[in-house]
Amino acid sequence: MVGAGAAGLFCAALAGQRGLKVLLVDHSEKIAEKIRISGGGRANFTNRDLDVRAPQRHFIGDNPNFCRSALSRYAPQQFIELVQKHGIAFHEKHKGQLFCDGSSQQIIDMLLAECDAGSVTRWQPCKLGSIAFSASDAGGASAGSYRINSDRGPVETPRLVVATGGLSIPQIGASDFGYRLAEQFGLRVVTPRPALVPLTFGGEAWAPYAELAGLALPVRIETGAKKEKMAFLEDLLFTHRGLSGPAVLQISSYWKPGSPLTLDFAPGVNVAEALGEAKLRSKKRIANELAALVPSRLADAWVGQDPALQRPVNEAADKALAALSERIARWQIAPSGTEGYKKAEVTAGGVDTRDLSSQTMESKQPGLYFIGEVVDVTGWLGGYNFQWAWASAYACATAL
Ligand SMILES: Cc1cc2nc3c(=O)[nH]c(=O)nc-3n(C[C@H](O)[C@H](O)[C@H](O)COP(=O)(O)OP(=O)(O)OC[C@H]3O[C@@H](n4cnc5c(N)ncnc54)[C@H](O)[C@@H]3O)c2cc1C
């Protein structure tokens, strides 16, 4: 098994406990670094809201239905029971997201203890070299064997599980190993791209908004048209270079370069009606009236861009108020790009699910399996990516 992250550790533990002889190899000295830094150090390890009858709702990929089988056979409740068995205290934060009360290290320790219970051998750091497959003569128990060269010597195995994750956060061990290996064996790879990532708005166009850096507020955010339309109701954060926060991370997985985002800064509020009523009864400045509906920094910035709005609300032209309301409720802006793999929580794309079995995670190359983030299955923010790691690991381990 290659890659001792979330999926690799869990799969190794389960396979070992089922009596298989497992060697888990990782090129990093410190394994499971993504678990350690996840959820702000508390690991949002699953999501209770995942609907096992329609789990694909919270996942993207070229074939969104691929993840259904594994996710419905290993539900969040099963992982919760494992966490409870290890005495790890946890809490629900928001929309079904479960976090450790203590530290994400508890999840790593739990997975290592499970590996020990399965007598898993771990080699780390261990660099892998060439990997070759030789088919066995007809009638053998397996289709063939893989010969893997490593800096600790050669390894021969009938089954090879790849759990090397995606490309995000290269400074803590991410590599394109899984994609390269897939291509070596003729499997297709959906072009990887950063996902759950802050969006940038380069150049002069962003200058008026850069001063809002640090401002957070709940918004409705939308992208795409018709069947591809996607929207989230979450918190937004202004940064010096663009937009971040859960709303933007979520929508970034659906955003296509060149297309705009539409934001409603006062979801559930009819801004046009509220300003229209204010005009009939108030002599306050427009920015002050608007500050009752959205944070005052945002109200000042929006009103400050138009001299026609820098006056008492009862003196404002209906047209100017209507335009302001439209810009609060339907602000359109096109990102210039993303913050890239350095800041992305996950990598979308990956090993093409057309070349994998949704039951076992085995690829069309006999004996070669792919699990976790290296596969073209990407979850929403909120514990869904770990749940995919656990569920795909379980599907694989029970099939090995
Ligand atoms: C900052 C941050 C916060 C996150 N928070 C959450 C969260 O709270 N909840 C959630 O669900 N998801 C979260 N995620 C996403 C989640 O961490 C990943 O989706 C998950 O870890 C993927 O599991 P994996 O086992 O497929 O890959 P990883 O956990 O990335 O493990 C891959 C392993 O493979 C090893 N490896 C890579 N290349 C090689 C190679 N060539 N040879 C040998 N070994 C190799 C790596 O060293 C690593 O140990 C977060 C991600 C980031 C970056």
Ligand as a Chemical Component Dictionary entry (heavy atoms), coordinates in Angstrom:
data_LIG
# 
_chem_comp.id                   LIG 
_chem_comp.type                 NON-POLYMER 
_chem_comp.pdbx_formal_charge   0 
_chem_comp.three_letter_code    LIG 
# 
loop_
_chem_comp_atom.comp_id 
_chem_comp_atom.atom_id 
_chem_comp_atom.alt_atom_id 
_chem_comp_atom.type_symbol 
_chem_comp_atom.charge 
_chem_comp_atom.model_Cartn_x 
_chem_comp_atom.model_Cartn_y 
_chem_comp_atom.model_Cartn_z 
_chem_comp_atom.pdbx_ordinal 
LIG C1  C1  C 0 -5.530  22.420 5.227  1  
LIG C2  C2  C 0 -6.430  21.248 4.971  2  
LIG C3  C3  C 0 -7.512  21.008 5.824  3  
LIG C4  C4  C 0 -8.372  19.947 5.581  4  
LIG N1  N1  N 0 -9.395  19.728 6.440  5  
LIG C5  C5  C 0 -10.260 18.709 6.202  6  
LIG C6  C6  C 0 -11.306 18.420 7.127  7  
LIG O1  O1  O 0 -11.391 19.014 8.210  8  
LIG N2  N2  N 0 -12.194 17.437 6.800  9  
LIG C7  C7  C 0 -12.073 16.699 5.631  10 
LIG O2  O2  O 0 -12.913 15.829 5.383  11 
LIG N3  N3  N 0 -11.064 16.919 4.782  12 
LIG C8  C8  C 0 -10.148 17.888 5.044  13 
LIG N4  N4  N 0 -9.109  18.090 4.185  14 
LIG C9  C9  C 0 -8.954  17.176 3.043  15 
LIG C10 C10 C 0 -8.368  15.834 3.536  16 
LIG O3  O3  O 0 -7.228  16.101 4.325  17 
LIG C11 C11 C 0 -7.989  14.944 2.363  18 
LIG O4  O4  O 0 -9.047  14.840 1.456  19 
LIG C12 C12 C 0 -7.590  13.546 2.848  20 
LIG O5  O5  O 0 -6.472  13.627 3.699  21 
LIG C13 C13 C 0 -7.265  12.648 1.673  22 
LIG O6  O6  O 0 -6.822  11.420 2.164  23 
LIG P1  P1  P 0 -5.818  10.527 1.304  24 
LIG O7  O7  O 0 -5.418  9.411  2.189  25 
LIG O8  O8  O 0 -6.394  10.239 -0.017 26 
LIG O9  O9  O 0 -4.552  11.477 1.055  27 
LIG P2  P2  P 0 -3.575  12.122 2.121  28 
LIG O10 O10 O 0 -4.185  12.172 3.457  29 
LIG O11 O11 O 0 -3.107  13.371 1.488  30 
LIG O12 O12 O 0 -2.355  11.088 2.221  31 
LIG C14 C14 C 0 -1.491  10.847 1.152  32 
LIG C15 C15 C 0 -0.231  10.222 1.688  33 
LIG O13 O13 O 0 0.538   9.751  0.584  34 
LIG C16 C16 C 0 1.891   10.086 0.769  35 
LIG N5  N5  N 0 2.534   10.172 -0.542 36 
LIG C17 C17 C 0 2.327   11.086 -1.514 37 
LIG N6  N6  N 0 3.132   10.839 -2.553 38 
LIG C18 C18 C 0 3.857   9.739  -2.239 39 
LIG C19 C19 C 0 4.884   9.010  -2.913 40 
LIG N7  N7  N 0 5.319   9.380  -4.118 41 
LIG N8  N8  N 0 5.423   7.928  -2.303 42 
LIG C20 C20 C 0 4.996   7.555  -1.070 43 
LIG N9  N9  N 0 4.051   8.220  -0.362 44 
LIG C21 C21 C 0 3.489   9.299  -0.967 45 
LIG C22 C22 C 0 1.860   11.414 1.513  46 
LIG O14 O14 O 0 3.066   11.649 2.215  47 
LIG C23 C23 C 0 0.658   11.213 2.445  48 
LIG O15 O15 O 0 1.047   10.675 3.688  49 
LIG C24 C24 C 0 -8.200  19.116 4.438  50 
LIG C25 C25 C 0 -7.103  19.336 3.606  51 
LIG C26 C26 C 0 -6.217  20.383 3.866  52 
LIG C27 C27 C 0 -5.045  20.584 2.957  53 
# 
loop_
_chem_comp_bond.comp_id 
_chem_comp_bond.atom_id_1 
_chem_comp_bond.atom_id_2 
_chem_comp_bond.value_order 
_chem_comp_bond.pdbx_ordinal 
LIG C1  C2  SING 1  
LIG C2  C3  SING 2  
LIG C2  C26 DOUB 3  
LIG C3  C4  DOUB 4  
LIG C4  N1  SING 5  
LIG C4  C24 SING 6  
LIG N1  C5  DOUB 7  
LIG C5  C6  SING 8  
LIG C5  C8  SING 9  
LIG C6  O1  DOUB 10 
LIG C6  N2  SING 11 
LIG N2  C7  SING 12 
LIG C7  O2  DOUB 13 
LIG C7  N3  SING 14 
LIG N3  C8  DOUB 15 
LIG C8  N4  SING 16 
LIG N4  C9  SING 17 
LIG N4  C24 SING 18 
LIG C9  C10 SING 19 
LIG C10 O3  SING 20 
LIG C10 C11 SING 21 
LIG C11 O4  SING 22 
LIG C11 C12 SING 23 
LIG C12 O5  SING 24 
LIG C12 C13 SING 25 
LIG C13 O6  SING 26 
LIG O6  P1  SING 27 
LIG P1  O7  DOUB 28 
LIG P1  O8  SING 29 
LIG P1  O9  SING 30 
LIG O9  P2  SING 31 
LIG P2  O10 DOUB 32 
LIG P2  O11 SING 33 
LIG P2  O12 SING 34 
LIG O12 C14 SING 35 
LIG C14 C15 SING 36 
LIG C15 O13 SING 37 
LIG C15 C23 SING 38 
LIG O13 C16 SING 39 
LIG C16 N5  SING 40 
LIG C16 C22 SING 41 
LIG N5  C17 SING 42 
LIG N5  C21 SING 43 
LIG C17 N6  DOUB 44 
LIG N6  C18 SING 45 
LIG C18 C19 SING 46 
LIG C18 C21 DOUB 47 
LIG C19 N7  SING 48 
LIG C19 N8  DOUB 49 
LIG N8  C20 SING 50 
LIG C20 N9  DOUB 51 
LIG N9  C21 SING 52 
LIG C22 O14 SING 53 
LIG C22 C23 SING 54 
LIG C23 O15 SING 55 
LIG C24 C25 DOUB 56 
LIG C25 C26 SING 57 
LIG C26 C27 SING 58 
# 
